[in-house]
Amino acid sequence: MKYRLQFNPGEVAYKPQLFTDAIKILVSVNFCIYILQSVSGKEDVFFRLFGLVPSTFMSDLMLWQPFTYMFFHAPFYSSVGISHILLNMLGLWVFGRELEQAWGKTKFLRYYFITGIGSGLITYFFQMSSDNPVIGASGAVYGILLAYGVSYPNRMLYIWGLIPVRSMWLVIIMGSIAFFGLLGNADGISHVTHISGMVIGYVLLKKKWRWRDIWFAIRKKTIEFQVQRYEEKSIKNKMLQKDIDVILEKIQKVGFIGLSDMEQSKLYEASKTMSKDGQKD
């Protein structure tokens, strides 16, 4: 897309560089990986290992996939062809370089990876049974598009250099395409990833997140969970000990042979449980 910058009164103008630092790094890494995957001829292996495969992501503990899936794109011989990576990198370049100039490299990269990783995780939750690898930077790029539209809603963009459209309307159009794509037949495009990138981006932009507060909240929830688990375990152990005491009293009176099969089984299971807990402690 070619675009012409138009500013509202009082709007700060940033003269776009050809390539800003973060954009240069992201585009270079994506194209390098694309060349390597194409030369190797082992795209299926790469996609299974580094793409996001919802059905095996958690079961096989491939926890790197929500990050690495963003750097792999459809092979040139596929129905999508090289247009997959070209359109993603073009969108990143067109909309991302001005945002990076306004935000700075660190904030831009943080936003890019949060929207990309976040949209991957949401895709996983919506497609947990799918065995098809999700690949591409589209989730993060849609997040960048959303940020551009929110930051510069009245910028005039020219699609194919001919059709003028304000950036916010472009965001609405692209979001609508992704939404209705969810309702239509499967077309090989992960529309939920696109929408997720936009939703996460909107939340990040509209809510002032203080990362210390987020980290504190995570630690608080973790400690509360650990305390709850400990209390539940303590209550379970007390009940278990009570049952054992009753059985031991019976053994003193009638001997082990006097126990029923259920009581013997309960005593055996209780001894195993308490033995395991002792080893962990």
C-alpha positions as CSV (number, residue, x, y, z in Angstrom):
1,M,0.0,0.0,0.0
2,K,1.2,3.5,-0.8
3,Y,0.1,6.3,1.5
4,R,0.2,10.0,1.9
5,L,0.4,11.5,5.3
6,Q,-2.3,14.1,6.3
7,F,-2.2,15.6,9.8
8,N,-4.9,17.1,11.9
9,P,-4.1,20.4,13.6
10,G,-1.9,19.8,16.5
11,E,-1.0,16.3,15.5
12,V,2.7,15.6,15.8
13,A,4.4,14.7,12.5
14,Y,7.1,12.1,12.2
15,K,9.0,11.9,9.0
16,P,9.2,8.2,8.3
17,Q,12.6,6.6,7.8
18,L,13.0,4.0,5.1
19,F,13.8,1.4,7.7
20,T,13.8,1.9,11.5
21,D,15.9,-0.3,13.7
22,A,13.2,-2.7,14.9
23,I,11.6,-3.0,11.5
24,K,15.0,-3.7,9.9
25,I,15.7,-6.5,12.4
26,L,12.3,-8.1,12.1
27,V,12.1,-8.0,8.3
28,S,15.7,-9.3,8.0
29,V,15.1,-12.2,10.4
30,N,11.8,-13.2,8.7
31,F,13.4,-13.2,5.2
32,C,16.5,-15.1,6.4
33,I,14.3,-17.8,8.0
34,Y,12.1,-17.9,4.9
35,I,15.2,-18.5,2.7
36,L,16.6,-21.2,5.1
37,Q,13.2,-23.1,5.2
38,S,12.9,-22.9,1.4
39,V,16.5,-24.1,0.7
40,S,16.2,-26.9,3.2
41,G,13.1,-28.4,1.5
42,K,11.9,-29.6,5.0
43,E,9.1,-27.1,5.6
44,D,6.9,-29.7,7.1
45,V,9.5,-30.6,9.7
46,F,10.1,-26.9,10.5
47,F,6.4,-26.1,10.7
48,R,5.8,-29.1,13.1
49,L,8.7,-28.0,15.3
50,F,8.5,-24.2,15.2
51,G,5.0,-23.5,14.0
52,L,2.1,-23.5,16.5
53,V,0.5,-26.9,16.4
54,P,-2.6,-26.6,18.7
55,S,-3.1,-30.4,19.2
56,T,0.5,-31.0,20.4
57,F,1.7,-27.6,21.7
58,M,0.9,-28.4,25.4
59,S,1.0,-32.2,25.4
60,D,4.5,-32.2,23.9
61,L,5.6,-29.2,26.0
62,M,6.8,-27.2,22.9
63,L,6.5,-24.0,24.8
64,W,8.6,-22.0,22.3
65,Q,6.0,-22.3,19.5
66,P,3.8,-19.2,20.4
67,F,7.0,-17.2,19.8
68,T,8.7,-19.0,16.9
69,Y,5.5,-19.5,14.8
70,M,5.7,-15.8,13.9
71,F,8.9,-16.2,11.9
72,F,7.8,-18.9,9.6
73,H,5.6,-18.4,6.5
74,A,3.9,-20.5,3.8
75,P,6.3,-22.0,1.2
76,F,6.6,-20.5,-2.2
77,Y,5.1,-23.6,-3.9
78,S,1.9,-23.5,-1.8
79,S,-1.4,-21.9,-2.9
80,V,-0.6,-18.8,-1.0
81,G,3.0,-18.7,-2.3
82,I,5.5,-16.0,-1.4
83,S,2.7,-13.4,-1.0
84,H,2.3,-14.6,2.6
85,I,5.6,-13.2,3.8
86,L,5.6,-10.3,1.3
87,L,2.2,-9.0,2.5
88,N,3.1,-9.4,6.2
89,M,6.5,-7.7,5.9
90,L,4.9,-4.9,3.7
91,G,2.3,-4.3,6.3
92,L,4.9,-4.3,9.1
93,W,7.1,-1.8,7.1
94,V,4.2,0.5,6.1
95,F,2.5,0.8,9.5
96,G,5.3,-0.1,11.9
97,R,8.1,2.3,11.1
98,E,6.2,5.4,12.1
99,L,5.0,3.8,15.3
100,E,8.5,2.8,16.1
101,Q,9.6,6.4,15.7
102,A,6.8,7.6,18.0
103,W,7.2,4.9,20.6
104,G,10.8,4.0,20.5
105,K,12.4,0.6,19.6
106,T,11.9,-1.1,23.0
107,K,8.2,-0.2,23.4
108,F,7.5,-1.1,19.7
109,L,9.1,-4.6,20.0
110,R,7.3,-5.2,23.3
111,Y,4.0,-4.4,21.6
112,Y,4.8,-6.5,18.6
113,F,5.7,-9.6,20.5
114,I,2.9,-9.3,23.0
115,T,0.3,-9.1,20.2
116,G,2.0,-11.9,18.3
117,I,2.5,-14.3,21.2
118,G,-0.9,-13.4,22.6
119,S,-2.8,-14.0,19.4
120,G,-1.0,-17.4,19.1
121,L,-2.1,-18.4,22.5
122,I,-5.7,-17.4,21.8
123,T,-5.6,-19.3,18.6
124,Y,-4.5,-22.4,20.6
125,F,-7.5,-22.1,22.9
126,F,-9.9,-21.8,19.9
127,Q,-8.3,-24.6,17.9
128,M,-7.0,-27.1,20.5
129,S,-7.9,-30.1,18.5
130,S,-6.4,-28.9,15.2
131,D,-3.3,-30.7,13.9
132,N,-2.6,-27.9,11.3
133,P,0.4,-25.7,12.1
134,V,-0.3,-22.0,12.5
135,I,2.5,-19.9,11.0
136,G,3.1,-16.3,10.1
137,A,3.5,-12.9,11.6
138,S,-0.1,-11.9,10.8
139,G,-1.3,-11.7,14.4
140,A,1.4,-9.2,15.3
141,V,1.0,-7.3,12.0
142,Y,-2.7,-6.9,12.6
143,G,-1.9,-5.6,16.0
144,I,0.4,-3.1,14.4
145,L,-2.3,-2.1,11.9
146,L,-4.7,-1.6,14.8
147,A,-2.2,0.6,16.6
148,Y,-1.6,2.7,13.5
149,G,-5.4,3.2,13.0
150,V,-5.9,4.2,16.7
151,S,-2.9,6.4,16.8
152,Y,-3.5,8.1,13.4
153,P,-7.2,7.5,12.7
154,N,-7.4,10.2,10.0
155,R,-4.4,9.4,8.0
156,M,-5.2,8.9,4.3
157,L,-3.9,5.7,2.8
158,Y,-4.0,4.8,-0.9
159,I,-4.7,1.1,-1.6
160,W,-2.8,0.1,-4.8
161,G,-1.9,3.8,-5.0
162,L,-5.5,4.6,-6.3
163,I,-8.2,4.0,-3.7
164,P,-8.1,6.6,-0.8
165,V,-9.2,5.3,2.6
166,R,-8.7,6.7,6.1
167,S,-6.5,4.4,8.3
168,M,-9.3,3.8,10.9
169,W,-11.6,2.7,8.1
170,L,-8.9,0.4,6.9
171,V,-8.7,-1.2,10.3
172,I,-12.5,-1.7,10.4
173,I,-12.4,-3.2,6.9
174,M,-9.6,-5.6,7.7
175,G,-11.2,-6.5,11.1
176,S,-14.5,-7.2,9.3
177,I,-12.9,-9.4,6.8
178,A,-11.2,-11.4,9.5
179,F,-14.5,-11.6,11.5
180,F,-16.6,-12.8,8.6
181,G,-13.8,-15.2,7.7
182,L,-14.4,-16.9,11.0
183,L,-18.1,-17.5,10.0
184,G,-17.3,-18.8,6.6
185,N,-15.8,-22.0,5.3
186,A,-12.2,-23.0,6.1
187,D,-9.9,-21.2,3.7
188,G,-6.5,-22.1,5.2
189,I,-6.3,-18.7,6.9
190,S,-6.3,-18.4,10.7
191,H,-8.7,-15.5,11.0
192,V,-8.9,-15.9,14.8
193,T,-5.2,-15.1,14.9
194,H,-5.8,-11.8,13.0
195,I,-8.7,-10.7,15.2
196,S,-6.8,-11.7,18.4
197,G,-3.9,-9.5,17.4
198,M,-6.3,-6.6,17.0
199,V,-8.1,-7.2,20.3
200,I,-4.9,-7.6,22.3
201,G,-3.5,-4.5,20.6
202,Y,-6.6,-2.5,21.5
203,V,-6.5,-3.6,25.1
204,L,-2.8,-2.7,25.4
205,L,-3.4,0.8,23.9
206,K,-6.5,1.7,25.7
207,K,-5.5,0.5,29.2
208,K,-2.4,1.9,30.9
209,W,-0.6,-1.2,32.1
210,R,1.9,-0.9,34.8
211,W,4.2,-3.9,34.5
212,R,5.1,-3.9,38.2
213,D,1.4,-4.2,39.1
214,I,1.0,-7.0,36.6
215,W,4.0,-8.9,38.0
216,F,2.7,-8.3,41.5
217,A,-0.7,-9.6,40.6
218,I,0.8,-12.7,39.0
219,R,2.9,-13.4,42.1
220,K,-0.1,-12.8,44.3
221,K,-2.2,-15.3,42.4
222,T,0.7,-17.8,42.4
223,I,1.1,-17.5,46.2
224,E,-2.6,-17.8,46.8
225,F,-2.8,-20.9,44.6
226,Q,0.2,-22.5,46.5
227,V,-1.4,-21.7,49.8
228,Q,-4.8,-23.1,48.7
229,R,-3.0,-26.3,47.4
230,Y,-1.2,-26.6,50.7
231,E,-4.4,-26.2,52.8
232,E,-6.2,-28.7,50.6
233,K,-3.3,-31.2,51.0
234,S,-3.2,-30.6,54.8
235,I,-7.0,-31.3,55.1
236,K,-6.6,-34.4,52.9
237,N,-3.7,-35.7,55.0
238,K,-5.6,-35.1,58.3
239,M,-8.6,-37.1,57.0
240,L,-6.2,-39.8,55.7
241,Q,-4.4,-39.9,59.1
242,K,-7.8,-40.2,60.9
243,D,-8.8,-43.2,58.7
244,I,-5.4,-44.8,59.3
245,D,-5.7,-44.3,63.1
246,V,-9.1,-46.1,63.0
247,I,-7.7,-49.0,61.1
248,L,-4.6,-49.2,63.3
249,E,-6.8,-49.4,66.4
250,K,-8.7,-52.2,64.8
251,I,-5.5,-54.0,64.0
252,Q,-4.6,-53.8,67.8
253,K,-7.9,-55.4,68.7
254,V,-8.3,-58.1,66.0
255,G,-5.0,-58.2,64.1
256,F,-4.3,-57.5,60.5
257,I,-6.1,-60.6,59.3
258,G,-9.3,-59.1,60.8
259,L,-9.3,-56.2,58.4
260,S,-11.7,-56.2,55.4
261,D,-10.4,-56.1,51.9
262,M,-11.5,-52.5,51.6
263,E,-9.6,-51.6,54.8
264,Q,-6.5,-53.4,53.7
265,S,-6.6,-51.6,50.4
266,K,-7.2,-48.2,52.1
267,L,-4.2,-48.8,54.4
268,Y,-2.0,-49.7,51.5
269,E,-2.9,-46.7,49.4
270,A,-2.5,-44.4,52.4
271,S,1.0,-45.7,53.1
272,K,1.9,-45.1,49.5
273,T,0.6,-41.6,49.6
274,M,2.3,-40.7,52.8
275,S,5.5,-42.3,51.6
276,K,5.5,-40.1,48.4
277,D,4.8,-37.0,50.4
278,G,7.7,-37.8,52.7
279,Q,10.1,-38.1,49.8
280,K,9.0,-34.8,48.3
281,D,9.4,-33.0,51.6
